[in-house]
Amino acid sequence: MTFKPCIDECTKDGSHCAGCGRSHQEIAETKQLVKTAVEFIRAQQYDNPEDFVAAISRSILKKLSKPVE
């Protein structure tokens, strides 16, 4: 499956957004993931949140490139 980001044409009818095509469950879980990351960054009081987000992105991509154990 290919990720499709929000295009600001959100709908709440049915099981999927007509704008991006993602399921409403996926959208809700993504929002929760972002909320958790924002809360963590604020709790740590990082002055450079962009560096933290970039580091997390690199770490996730590195882990995804490894075979599933």
TIBA-629814 format. One record per residue: residue number from 1; x negated, y negated, z negated of N, C-alpha, C, O in turn. Coordinates in pm, whole numbers, plus 50000, padded with zeros to 5 digits. Last residue first. Layout:
<recs>
<rec nr="NUM" n_x="X" n_y="Y" n_z="Z" ca_x="X" ca_y="Y" ca_z="Z" c_x="X" c_y="Y" c_z="Z" o_x="X" o_y="Y" o_z="Z"/>
...
</recs>
This chain:
<recs>
<rec nr="69" n_x="48787" n_y="50979" n_z="48769" ca_x="48734" ca_y="51090" ca_z="48686" c_x="48844" c_y="51179" c_z="48637" o_x="48818" o_y="51276" o_z="48566"/>
<rec nr="68" n_x="48776" n_y="50855" n_z="49092" ca_x="48857" ca_y="50875" ca_z="48973" c_x="48805" c_y="50996" c_z="48898" o_x="48782" o_y="51102" o_z="48956"/>
<rec nr="67" n_x="48475" n_y="50698" n_z="49210" ca_x="48575" ca_y="50804" ca_z="49216" c_x="48652" c_y="50815" c_z="49084" o_x="48597" o_y="50786" o_z="48978"/>
<rec nr="66" n_x="48449" n_y="50339" n_z="49230" ca_x="48401" ca_y="50467" ca_z="49179" c_x="48510" c_y="50571" c_z="49191" o_x="48628" o_y="50536" o_z="49182"/>
<rec nr="65" n_x="48576" n_y="50112" n_z="49300" ca_x="48493" ca_y="50174" ca_z="49404" c_x="48438" c_y="50310" c_z="49361" o_x="48389" o_y="50387" o_z="49443"/>
<rec nr="64" n_x="48698" n_y="50023" n_z="49070" ca_x="48783" ca_y="50081" ca_z="49175" c_x="48702" c_y="50152" c_z="49283" o_x="48753" o_y="50241" o_z="49350"/>
<rec nr="63" n_x="48478" n_y="49911" n_z="48937" ca_x="48541" ca_y="50032" ca_z="48883" c_x="48631" c_y="50101" c_z="48988" o_x="48637" o_y="50224" o_z="48992"/>
<rec nr="62" n_x="48437" n_y="49688" n_z="49103" ca_x="48331" ca_y="49788" ca_z="49085" c_x="48389" c_y="49920" c_z="49035" o_x="48354" o_y="50027" o_z="49085"/>
<rec nr="61" n_x="48676" n_y="49548" n_z="49068" ca_x="48642" ca_y="49600" ca_z="49201" c_x="48533" c_y="49707" c_z="49193" o_x="48537" o_y="49804" o_z="49268"/>
<rec nr="60" n_x="48651" n_y="49484" n_z="48793" ca_x="48762" ca_y="49567" ca_z="48841" c_x="48728" c_y="49628" c_z="48977" o_x="48749" o_y="49748" o_z="48997"/>
<rec nr="59" n_x="48422" n_y="49321" n_z="48798" ca_x="48424" ca_y="49444" ca_z="48719" c_x="48535" c_y="49538" c_z="48767" o_x="48513" o_y="49658" o_z="48780"/>
<rec nr="58" n_x="48502" n_y="49106" n_z="48958" ca_x="48390" ca_y="49191" ca_z="49000" c_x="48393" c_y="49325" c_z="48928" o_x="48369" o_y="49429" o_z="48989"/>
<rec nr="57" n_x="48711" n_y="49008" n_z="48792" ca_x="48738" ca_y="49053" ca_z="48929" c_x="48627" c_y="49146" c_z="48979" o_x="48655" o_y="49252" o_z="49035"/>
<rec nr="56" n_x="48566" n_y="48933" n_z="48568" ca_x="48667" ca_y="49039" ca_z="48556" c_x="48699" c_y="49095" c_z="48694" o_x="48713" o_y="49216" o_z="48710"/>
<rec nr="55" n_x="48418" n_y="48724" n_z="48680" ca_x="48350" ca_y="48840" ca_z="48624" c_x="48446" c_y="48958" c_z="48611" o_x="48409" o_y="49072" o_z="48640"/>
<rec nr="54" n_x="48621" n_y="48543" n_z="48750" ca_x="48535" ca_y="48599" ca_z="48854" c_x="48464" c_y="48725" c_z="48805" o_x="48451" o_y="48823" o_z="48879"/>
<rec nr="53" n_x="48722" n_y="48484" n_z="48494" ca_x="48809" ca_y="48548" ca_z="48593" c_x="48726" c_y="48611" c_z="48705" o_x="48757" o_y="48722" o_z="48750"/>
<rec nr="52" n_x="48493" n_y="48359" n_z="48384" ca_x="48548" ca_y="48480" ca_z="48323" c_x="48634" c_y="48555" c_z="48424" o_x="48620" o_y="48677" o_z="48439"/>
<rec nr="51" n_x="48468" n_y="48138" n_z="48552" ca_x="48360" ca_y="48236" ca_z="48547" c_x="48409" c_y="48368" c_z="48486" o_x="48370" o_y="48476" o_z="48531"/>
<rec nr="50" n_x="48703" n_y="48002" n_z="48495" ca_x="48683" ca_y="48050" ca_z="48632" c_x="48570" c_y="48154" c_z="48637" o_x="48576" o_y="48247" o_z="48717"/>
<rec nr="49" n_x="48677" n_y="47916" n_z="48231" ca_x="48764" ca_y="48029" ca_z="48261" c_x="48745" c_y="48086" c_z="48401" o_x="48768" o_y="48205" o_z="48423"/>
<rec nr="48" n_x="48478" n_y="47778" n_z="48056" ca_x="48457" ca_y="47812" ca_z="48197" c_x="48545" c_y="47932" c_z="48237" o_x="48493" o_y="48037" o_z="48272"/>
<rec nr="47" n_x="48523" n_y="47755" n_z="47794" ca_x="48514" ca_y="47629" ca_z="47867" c_x="48504" c_y="47652" c_z="48018" o_x="48519" o_y="47560" o_z="48098"/>
<rec nr="46" n_x="48734" n_y="47967" n_z="47606" ca_x="48632" ca_y="47955" ca_z="47710" c_x="48638" c_y="47818" c_z="47777" o_x="48746" o_y="47770" o_z="47812"/>
<rec nr="45" n_x="48875" n_y="48049" n_z="47377" ca_x="48841" ca_y="47907" ca_z="47398" c_x="48728" c_y="47889" c_z="47499" o_x="48638" o_y="47807" o_z="47480"/>
<rec nr="44" n_x="48983" n_y="48288" n_z="47321" ca_x="48837" ca_y="48281" ca_z="47321" c_x="48786" c_y="48138" c_z="47337" o_x="48668" o_y="48110" o_z="47313"/>
<rec nr="43" n_x="49250" n_y="48223" n_z="47358" ca_x="49205" ca_y="48266" ca_z="47225" c_x="49053" c_y="48258" c_z="47213" o_x="49001" o_y="48226" o_z="47106"/>
<rec nr="42" n_x="49250" n_y="48169" n_z="47635" ca_x="49278" ca_y="48061" ca_z="47539" c_x="49229" c_y="48098" c_z="47399" o_x="49173" o_y="48014" o_z="47329"/>
<rec nr="41" n_x="49195" n_y="48426" n_z="47733" ca_x="49104" ca_y="48314" ca_z="47764" c_x="49125" c_y="48200" c_z="47665" o_x="49028" o_y="48141" o_z="47617"/>
<rec nr="40" n_x="49423" n_y="48563" n_z="47636" ca_x="49289" ca_y="48603" ca_z="47594" c_x="49190" c_y="48488" c_z="47615" o_x="49111" o_y="48456" o_z="47526"/>
<rec nr="39" n_x="49629" n_y="48431" n_z="47773" ca_x="49628" ca_y="48428" ca_z="47626" c_x="49488" c_y="48464" c_z="47573" o_x="49441" o_y="48404" o_z="47477"/>
<rec nr="38" n_x="49556" n_y="48503" n_z="48035" ca_x="49558" ca_y="48361" ca_z="47995" c_x="49552" c_y="48349" c_z="47843" o_x="49477" o_y="48267" o_z="47790"/>
<rec nr="37" n_x="49595" n_y="48782" n_z="48024" ca_x="49463" ca_y="48727" ca_z="48054" c_x="49453" c_y="48581" c_z="48009" o_x="49353" o_y="48540" o_z="47951"/>
<rec nr="36" n_x="49872" n_y="48791" n_z="47975" ca_x="49778" ca_y="48849" ca_z="47879" c_x="49638" c_y="48793" c_z="47899" o_x="49569" o_y="48761" o_z="47802"/>
<rec nr="35" n_x="49969" n_y="48674" n_z="48211" ca_x="49997" ca_y="48611" ca_z="48082" c_x="49899" c_y="48661" c_z="47977" o_x="49849" o_y="48581" o_z="47897"/>
<rec nr="34" n_x="49885" n_y="48865" n_z="48398" ca_x="49830" ca_y="48729" ca_z="48403" c_x="49850" c_y="48658" c_z="48269" o_x="49760" o_y="48591" o_z="48220"/>
<rec nr="33" n_x="50045" n_y="49082" n_z="48315" ca_x="49899" ca_y="49094" ca_z="48320" c_x="49833" c_y="48957" c_z="48319" o_x="49736" o_y="48935" o_z="48246"/>
<rec nr="32" n_x="50300" n_y="48975" n_z="48355" ca_x="50258" ca_y="49011" ca_z="48220" c_x="50106" c_y="49023" c_z="48212" o_x="50045" o_y="48979" o_z="48115"/>
<rec nr="31" n_x="50300" n_y="48949" n_z="48634" ca_x="50315" ca_y="48829" ca_z="48551" c_x="50268" c_y="48857" c_z="48409" o_x="50203" o_y="48772" o_z="48347"/>
<rec nr="30" n_x="50283" n_y="49220" n_z="48699" ca_x="50174" ca_y="49129" ca_z="48736" c_x="50179" c_y="49002" c_z="48652" o_x="50076" o_y="48954" o_z="48605"/>
<rec nr="29" n_x="50530" n_y="49308" n_z="48607" ca_x="50409" ca_y="49362" ca_z="48547" c_x="50288" c_y="49275" c_z="48579" o_x="50200" o_y="49257" o_z="48494"/>
<rec nr="28" n_x="50702" n_y="49164" n_z="48779" ca_x="50709" ca_y="49145" ca_z="48634" c_x="50582" c_y="49193" c_z="48566" o_x="50532" o_y="49127" o_z="48475"/>
<rec nr="27" n_x="50624" n_y="49272" n_z="49027" ca_x="50610" ca_y="49128" ca_z="49002" c_x="50610" c_y="49101" c_z="48852" o_x="50527" o_y="49024" o_z="48803"/>
<rec nr="26" n_x="50699" n_y="49538" n_z="48993" ca_x="50558" ca_y="49504" ca_z="49017" c_x="50533" c_y="49357" c_z="48986" o_x="50432" o_y="49323" o_z="48925"/>
<rec nr="25" n_x="50978" n_y="49502" n_z="48966" ca_x="50901" ca_y="49560" ca_z="48857" c_x="50753" c_y="49525" c_z="48872" o_x="50688" o_y="49487" o_z="48774"/>
<rec nr="24" n_x="51049" n_y="49410" n_z="49214" ca_x="51064" ca_y="49317" ca_z="49102" c_x="50989" c_y="49370" c_z="48980" o_x="50941" o_y="49291" o_z="48898"/>
<rec nr="23" n_x="50812" n_y="49494" n_z="49468" ca_x="50924" ca_y="49529" ca_z="49381" c_x="50930" c_y="49428" c_z="49267" o_x="50829" o_y="49370" o_z="49228"/>
<rec nr="22" n_x="50735" n_y="49272" n_z="49743" ca_x="50696" ca_y="49352" ca_z="49626" c_x="50820" c_y="49384" c_z="49542" o_x="50919" o_y="49311" o_z="49544"/>
<rec nr="21" n_x="50804" n_y="49101" n_z="49946" ca_x="50827" ca_y="49244" ca_z="49966" c_x="50788" c_y="49332" c_z="49849" o_x="50807" o_y="49453" o_z="49854"/>
<rec nr="20" n_x="50800" n_y="48827" n_z="49941" ca_x="50671" ca_y="48896" ca_z="49948" c_x="50685" c_y="49047" c_z="49970" o_x="50589" o_y="49113" o_z="50010"/>
<rec nr="19" n_x="51085" n_y="48766" n_z="49987" ca_x="50973" ca_y="48680" ca_z="50027" c_x="50844" c_y="48756" c_z="50046" o_x="50784" o_y="48751" o_z="50154"/>
<rec nr="18" n_x="51255" n_y="48949" n_z="49879" ca_x="51259" ca_y="48934" ca_z="50025" c_x="51142" c_y="48848" c_z="50074" o_x="51104" o_y="48857" o_z="50191"/>
<rec nr="17" n_x="51159" n_y="49173" n_z="49630" ca_x="51166" ca_y="49033" ca_z="49670" c_x="51164" c_y="49026" c_z="49823" o_x="51081" o_y="49089" o_z="49888"/>
<rec nr="16" n_x="51358" n_y="49465" n_z="49561" ca_x="51236" ca_y="49401" ca_z="49609" c_x="51261" c_y="49254" c_z="49645" o_x="51372" o_y="49218" o_z="49685"/>
<rec nr="15" n_x="51604" n_y="49556" n_z="49489" ca_x="51491" ca_y="49605" ca_z="49411" c_x="51359" c_y="49537" c_z="49447" o_x="51260" o_y="49549" o_z="49375"/>
<rec nr="14" n_x="51856" n_y="49293" n_z="49491" ca_x="51801" ca_y="49423" ca_z="49526" c_x="51684" c_y="49462" c_z="49440" o_x="51665" o_y="49408" o_z="49330"/>
<rec nr="13" n_x="51759" n_y="48950" n_z="49437" ca_x="51856" ca_y="49051" ca_z="49478" c_x="51785" c_y="49182" c_z="49511" o_x="51670" o_y="49182" o_z="49554"/>
<rec nr="12" n_x="51582" n_y="48751" n_z="49396" ca_x="51601" ca_y="48843" ca_z="49284" c_x="51701" c_y="48952" c_z="49318" o_x="51726" o_y="49040" o_z="49235"/>
<rec nr="11" n_x="51319" n_y="48600" n_z="49584" ca_x="51458" ca_y="48641" ca_z="49570" c_x="51466" c_y="48741" c_z="49457" o_x="51368" o_y="48809" o_z="49425"/>
<rec nr="10" n_x="51092" n_y="48340" n_z="49678" ca_x="51134" ca_y="48447" ca_z="49587" c_x="51284" c_y="48473" c_z="49593" o_x="51365" o_y="48381" o_z="49606"/>
<rec nr="9" n_x="50897" n_y="48217" n_z="49834" ca_x="51030" ca_y="48240" ca_z="49890" c_x="51095" c_y="48354" c_z="49811" o_x="51145" o_y="48451" o_z="49868"/>
<rec nr="8" n_x="50624" n_y="48189" n_z="49775" ca_x="50721" ca_y="48092" ca_z="49724" c_x="50856" c_y="48098" c_z="49795" o_x="50922" o_y="47995" o_z="49814"/>
<rec nr="7" n_x="50480" n_y="48406" n_z="49834" ca_x="50480" ca_y="48300" ca_z="49936" c_x="50584" c_y="48193" c_z="49902" o_x="50626" o_y="48116" o_z="49988"/>
<rec nr="6" n_x="50264" n_y="48619" n_z="49650" ca_x="50385" ca_y="48537" ca_z="49654" c_x="50370" c_y="48429" c_z="49762" o_x="50264" o_y="48370" o_z="49779"/>
<rec nr="5" n_x="50071" n_y="48864" n_z="49838" ca_x="50091" ca_y="48762" ca_z="49735" c_x="50223" c_y="48687" c_z="49755" o_x="50284" o_y="48691" o_z="49862"/>
<rec nr="4" n_x="50071" n_y="49201" n_z="49877" ca_x="50118" ca_y="49079" ca_z="49944" c_x="50144" c_y="48975" c_z="49836" o_x="50230" o_y="48996" o_z="49750"/>
<rec nr="3" n_x="49863" n_y="49481" n_z="49908" ca_x="49917" ca_y="49376" ca_z="49822" c_x="49956" c_y="49256" c_z="49907" o_x="49883" o_y="49215" o_z="49997"/>
<rec nr="2" n_x="49947" n_y="49778" n_z="50074" ca_x="49874" ca_y="49652" ca_z="50081" c_x="49942" c_y="49549" c_z="49992" o_x="50063" o_y="49531" o_z="49998"/>
<rec nr="1" n_x="49915" n_y="50117" n_z="50000" ca_x="50000" ca_y="50000" ca_z="50000" c_x="49911" c_y="49876" c_z="50000" o_x="49809" o_y="49873" o_z="49931"/>
</recs>
